[in-house]
Amino acid sequence: MTPGHAETPTTHRTIRFDVLTLFPGIFEGFVGQSLLEDAIQAGLVQVHTWNMRDWTQDKHQRVDDRPFGGGPGMVLMAQPVVDCVEAVQAKATPQGKLIMLTPAGERLTQRTVEELAREPRLLLLCGRYEGFDDRIRQVLNPREISVGDFVCNGGEVPAMVLIDATIRLIPGVLGDEQSAKDESHSEPGRLEYPQYTRPRVFRGLEVPEILLSGNHGAIANWRQEQSEARSSKPNQ
């Protein structure tokens, strides 16, 4: 992760994320772990963080103010956010697709993730406090996305969810490309079949005998049946 460092991504199925946030330090541990770290090291993924306070014109680096009309909390001001987005868009080519993480956005689904994974560059705009001055949305015309019908303290965790889901679809990120094809929601409404590993017996629970048979056709049929059975159950 390189704050304030401009690079142009390659065009061979790589993806660049520019995260615009008031708290870039939140992402330091996130980018240094597991598959994401490996993908960055392999040059398949770039993650750049930008602190929106760097674009404020206020000498105290204020980026928020009280809402007109009264009410609780503070609202992110249009000027520093818009200036930050426009400056970051100019840091690399292509300009990238701007995503605003907001509870008011469309629901993030696997179909949406698949669509976003085809983009070479995504700018993720993370809100805080009581949200954005609405003129930010009017000026920048972002795609608004929500990770669910609940409210987080800010857009940083939703941005991590989006990054984590998206990089799995970049060729080379997963060790086995079939993994992403077999996972839950890879087809609309479909859930993955149950998985087992060693030991064969744990607390009296045995691995299904079919998985030990070596009959790949029978195993494939069993997995399909299990997937269909899981998918047909209502969400708990």
BATI-58790 format. One line per 2 residues: number of its first residue (from 1); for each residue x negated, y, z of C-alpha. Coordinates in Angstrom, 2 decimals. Layout:
NUM = X/Y/Z; ...
REM end
This chain:
1 = 0.00/0.00/0.00; -1.50/3.31/-1.05
3 = 0.31/6.44/0.08; 0.05/9.28/-2.40
5 = -1.85/7.25/-4.98; -0.61/7.38/-8.56
7 = -1.02/4.44/-10.90; 0.73/3.21/-14.01
9 = 2.00/-0.37/-13.79; 1.27/-2.86/-16.51
11 = 4.13/-3.93/-18.75; 3.79/-7.71/-18.33
13 = 6.60/-8.45/-15.84; 5.14/-6.55/-12.95
15 = 7.12/-4.21/-10.76; 6.26/-1.05/-8.91
17 = 8.16/0.22/-5.87; 7.89/3.82/-4.71
19 = 9.43/4.16/-1.26; 10.44/7.69/-0.23
21 = 10.86/7.85/3.53; 10.27/9.92/6.65
23 = 8.56/6.94/8.28; 6.05/5.35/5.88
25 = 4.28/3.58/8.75; 7.22/1.20/9.05
27 = 6.07/-0.50/5.85; 2.45/-1.13/6.85
29 = 3.07/-4.54/8.41; 5.70/-5.46/5.83
31 = 3.38/-5.21/2.83; 0.58/-7.11/4.58
33 = 2.44/-10.37/5.10; 3.27/-13.55/3.21
35 = 4.42/-13.56/-0.42; 4.47/-9.79/-0.78
37 = 0.85/-9.44/0.24; -0.13/-12.23/-2.18
39 = 1.86/-10.63/-4.99; 0.18/-7.26/-4.40
41 = -3.25/-8.89/-4.36; -2.42/-10.67/-7.63
43 = -1.41/-7.41/-9.30; 2.20/-8.52/-9.79
45 = 3.71/-5.99/-7.39; 2.81/-2.46/-6.30
47 = 4.28/-0.75/-3.24; 3.61/2.95/-2.71
49 = 5.02/4.97/0.16; 5.65/8.70/0.18
51 = 6.50/10.90/3.14; 9.30/13.31/2.26
53 = 8.00/15.77/4.89; 5.08/16.51/2.55
55 = 7.49/18.40/0.29; 9.23/20.56/2.86
57 = 8.85/24.33/2.58; 9.44/24.78/6.31
59 = 6.31/25.57/8.35; 7.49/23.15/11.05
61 = 7.98/20.39/8.44; 11.70/20.23/9.09
63 = 13.62/18.10/6.64; 17.02/18.14/8.35
65 = 19.55/20.64/9.66; 22.98/20.80/11.26
67 = 25.94/20.04/8.98; 28.09/22.87/7.68
69 = 31.56/22.62/9.17; 30.25/21.19/12.43
71 = 29.96/17.64/13.62; 27.37/15.44/15.31
73 = 23.84/14.78/14.23; 21.65/16.21/11.52
75 = 21.72/15.98/7.72; 18.76/15.58/5.37
77 = 18.19/18.81/3.44; 18.35/18.84/-0.35
79 = 15.16/20.77/-1.09; 12.47/18.47/0.37
81 = 14.21/15.31/-0.79; 14.83/16.48/-4.36
83 = 11.33/17.94/-4.69; 9.82/14.71/-3.35
85 = 11.75/12.52/-5.78; 10.93/14.67/-8.79
87 = 7.24/14.81/-7.86; 6.98/11.05/-7.33
89 = 8.81/10.35/-10.59; 6.05/12.28/-12.35
91 = 3.26/10.32/-10.65; 3.48/7.35/-13.02
93 = 5.05/6.09/-16.22; 7.84/5.13/-16.63
95 = 9.74/7.56/-14.44; 11.58/4.65/-12.83
97 = 15.11/3.97/-11.66; 16.11/5.84/-8.51
99 = 17.94/3.82/-5.84; 19.56/5.55/-2.87
101 = 20.02/3.17/0.07; 23.33/4.16/1.62
103 = 26.30/2.43/3.30; 28.52/4.09/0.69
105 = 26.79/2.34/-2.21; 27.70/-0.76/-4.20
107 = 27.07/-4.06/-2.42; 23.67/-5.64/-3.09
109 = 24.21/-9.05/-4.67; 21.99/-11.58/-6.38
111 = 23.29/-10.33/-9.73; 22.15/-6.82/-8.79
113 = 18.78/-8.15/-7.68; 18.33/-9.94/-11.01
115 = 19.14/-6.71/-12.84; 16.70/-4.66/-10.76
117 = 13.93/-7.24/-11.18; 13.90/-6.46/-14.90
119 = 12.95/-2.85/-14.16; 9.23/-2.01/-14.25
121 = 9.58/0.66/-11.57; 12.05/1.37/-8.76
123 = 12.12/4.43/-6.50; 13.79/3.63/-3.17
125 = 15.20/6.64/-1.34; 15.59/6.00/2.40
127 = 17.99/8.16/4.36; 18.00/8.97/8.08
129 = 20.14/10.76/10.67; 23.69/11.45/9.43
131 = 22.70/10.95/5.80; 21.96/13.09/2.76
133 = 23.16/16.54/1.78; 25.53/15.51/-1.01
135 = 23.79/17.81/-3.48; 20.89/15.35/-3.45
137 = 23.21/12.81/-5.05; 24.67/15.37/-7.43
139 = 21.28/16.59/-8.66; 19.41/13.28/-8.85
141 = 22.27/10.96/-9.86; 20.76/7.88/-8.18
143 = 22.17/4.37/-8.20; 23.65/3.97/-4.72
145 = 23.22/0.55/-3.09; 24.31/-0.86/0.28
147 = 22.98/-4.09/1.81; 26.26/-4.70/3.64
149 = 29.24/-3.27/5.45; 27.29/-2.01/8.44
151 = 25.10/0.97/9.29; 21.34/0.88/9.95
153 = 19.31/3.62/11.62; 17.79/4.41/8.24
155 = 17.21/3.15/4.74; 13.84/1.55/5.45
157 = 15.09/-1.91/6.45; 17.54/-2.04/3.51
159 = 14.64/-1.04/1.24; 12.63/-3.97/2.59
161 = 15.55/-6.29/1.92; 15.76/-5.08/-1.67
163 = 12.01/-5.42/-2.20; 11.90/-8.89/-0.62
165 = 14.78/-10.18/-2.75; 13.51/-8.62/-5.98
167 = 9.88/-9.79/-5.94; 11.01/-13.43/-5.76
169 = 12.21/-13.09/-9.36; 8.90/-11.77/-10.70
171 = 7.10/-14.65/-12.50; 4.07/-15.78/-10.54
173 = 5.22/-14.54/-7.13; 6.67/-17.88/-6.04
175 = 4.46/-20.94/-6.19; 7.18/-22.87/-8.02
177 = 9.41/-20.91/-10.40; 12.15/-23.52/-9.92
179 = 12.55/-22.34/-6.32; 14.35/-19.15/-7.33
181 = 16.61/-21.06/-9.73; 17.75/-23.55/-7.09
183 = 18.36/-21.09/-4.26; 21.69/-20.00/-2.84
185 = 23.48/-17.40/-4.99; 21.29/-18.11/-8.05
187 = 24.68/-18.87/-9.60; 27.69/-16.81/-8.45
189 = 29.22/-18.36/-5.35; 26.84/-21.32/-5.25
191 = 24.96/-22.27/-2.08; 21.83/-24.41/-2.01
193 = 21.91/-28.06/-0.97; 20.45/-29.07/2.46
195 = 16.71/-29.66/2.65; 14.68/-32.09/4.80
197 = 11.02/-32.76/5.56; 9.00/-34.87/8.02
199 = 9.63/-36.55/10.38; 12.21/-38.96/8.94
201 = 14.01/-39.06/12.30; 14.37/-36.11/14.67
203 = 16.42/-36.43/17.87; 18.32/-39.29/16.36
205 = 19.12/-37.45/13.13; 17.82/-39.26/10.03
207 = 16.97/-37.93/6.62; 19.63/-39.10/4.12
209 = 18.47/-42.38/2.63; 19.04/-41.20/-0.94
211 = 16.20/-38.66/-0.59; 13.78/-41.50/0.20
213 = 14.86/-43.70/-2.71; 12.62/-42.24/-5.42
215 = 15.62/-42.28/-7.78; 15.41/-38.74/-9.15
217 = 18.69/-38.95/-11.03; 20.58/-40.08/-7.94
219 = 18.86/-37.40/-5.85; 19.85/-34.72/-8.36
221 = 23.47/-35.90/-8.26; 23.47/-35.92/-4.44
223 = 22.07/-32.41/-4.32; 24.67/-31.19/-6.79
225 = 27.45/-32.74/-4.70; 26.08/-31.22/-1.50
227 = 25.76/-27.81/-3.14; 29.35/-27.94/-4.36
229 = 30.60/-29.03/-0.95; 28.79/-26.19/0.81
231 = 29.94/-23.65/-1.75; 33.58/-24.64/-1.38
233 = 33.63/-23.94/2.37; 34.91/-20.51/3.42
235 = 32.35/-18.20/5.01; 32.28/-18.54/8.77
REM end
